[in-house]
Amino acid sequence: MTASEPVQPDAFGFAPAFAVDEPAAHTLPFVFNTGHSGAVYPPDFIAASRLDALALRRSEDAYVERLFAPVVELGAPLLRANFPRAFLDVNREPYELDPRMFDGRLPPFANTRSMRVAGGLGTVPRVVADGQEIYARRLPVAEATARIEGLYKPYHRALRSLIQRTARAHGCCMLIDCHSMPSSSLGRDPEMKADVVLGDRYGTACAPALIDGFEAAFRARGFRVVRNKPYAGGFITEHYGEPNLDRHALQIEVNRGLYMNEVSLATTPGFPALVGALRAVIVEVAQDLAEVVPRQIAAE
């Protein structure tokens, strides 16, 4: 699926539900993913919610697909969701579901006891990011199953395909899972005030050279960088990061206060500069890794 192909709306109202922006030539051993930046809210979803469209957007990593759009011109594909995170969260296990949300019995293999489910942020979320309940009433279990079968699984098939294709072409793959974080999530501790949080599941999801390279490149441009706190990486980073197979995953969280008004969700004058800085960071990391990929990374 490419961004240029005309697609009829699916059963949920998305046209398309997600897209892969392909480079003219896939010259970098990278895949970029923005699974939380979807901003298409079907009327039926809004009608079923007790919240208005702006409140639903509180969970959205707004504009992250635009922040990282230059990667395509640089030579890496970008997979981006069009469905919103409040509708379906692809950075969860496929059946991480809250039984309190549904009429009917969930499948016996559903994970109903994770910390994310307890917080209302499962595969089909119960709340938006600020804790407000999304739905006015319980959903049928069949609705959750339909979203998982019709959106979640095809999305992950596309992501796996990109990773496999990149690994075949380049000998390794570096998946960059792109997110944004509310400035309030960083708390009051001065040591936690960060512009960027890099998550590698505490050293298990990627080779040190990858996270070291991104941290150095961000710091060289004046960004405050923290590793793994409060975001170490979610399901995608943990599931697809297999350094022993030369498949590396790194989550990047960008502070929303750098580029948007967190109340109105409008971009601010800092947006273009941040796009340029992110582009420069990626160029530097790619150049620095070019001499060691895949030999040194594979050996670490």
Buried (B, 14 or more C-beta within 10 A) or exposed (E): BEBEEEEEEBEBBBEBBBBBBBBEEBEBBBBBBBBBBBBBBBEEBEEBBEBEEEBBBBBBBBBBBBBBBBBBEBBBBBBBBBBBBBBBBBBBBBBBBBBEBBEEEBEEEBBBEBEBBEEBBBBBBBBBBEEBBBBEEEBEBEBBBEBBEBBBEBBBEBBEEBBEBBBEEBBBBBBBBBBBBBBEBBEEEEEBEBBBBBBBBEEBBBBEBBBBBBBBBBBEEEBBBBBBBBBBBBBBBBBBBBBEEBBBBBBBBBBBBBBBEBEEBEBBEEBEEBBEBBBBBBBBBBEBBEEBBBEEBBEE
